[in-house]
Amino acid sequence: MTQSAGSAPIAPWLREILRCPVTGSELVDGVAPDGTPELQAVEADAQGVRRAYRVEGAIPVLLADEARTIS
C-alpha cells in the first residue's frame, strides 16, 4: 500500500477480516486521487457502484456515507 507521510500500514490480521460494509466484498489497497491510501471494494453494489474508503494513519474509515465512489 502506498503510504502518505505519517501513516502506518494496516496490521495484517486486520487486513484479513476487513470487508466492505455495503457489499461484504474484499477490500484491496488503493490510492485516492490526492495520493492518500485507501481501501477499495472488489465488488460493486446492486447499482454497479464500487466504493473506496480512506485510511487515516493505520485506521480504515469504513463509513458508507463517507466513502468515495469509483468506477
N, C-alpha and C positions, 0 to 999 in steps of 0.2 A: 504494500500500500504506500502510495506517495504521502509523505507527511509534511505538514506545514511547520513552521518554526514553533517550537514549544509543544508539539503534540507527541503523544506516545502511542505505540501500536496497541491494538486491542488484544487482550490476553487470548491465547489460543483456545483455552477451554470455553471462553465466552463466544468466540467466533463459531465454534461448532454448534452452539444451540440457538444463535440468533436467527430469527425469521422475520419476514415482512409481516407487520401487524394487520395488513389488509388482505393479502393473498395467502399468507403462510408459506410463501416460497423462500428459497435460499437467498441470502444476501451476499453479494460479492464486492470486493474492494473496487472503488472507482474514485474519480477525481471530478469535482464540480468545475463549472466554467471559470470560477475565480481561483482555481488551483488548490482548494482545500479538500481534504479527504472526505469521502462519503461512502455509504454502503448502498448498492443498487440492487433492487429486486430483480431476480432472474425472470420471473413470470409476470405477465400483465393481469389486471383485474378483468371483470366481465366486459368493461367498456374499452378494453385494449390499452389501458393506461398503466405504465410502469412507474415506480416511484424510487426516488433516491433520498436517503436520509443522511443528514450531516453528522459528522463526528467532531465533538468538542473535546480536545485532549484525547483521552482514551475512552471517552464515554459516547456511545451512539445515542442519538436523539431519535427514538422510534415513535414519533408522533405523526400520525397520518395527516393531520391538519397542517403540519409544518414541512411536510415532505415536498421535494421538488419533483415535478413530473418530467419523465424522459421518454424519448421515442424508441 
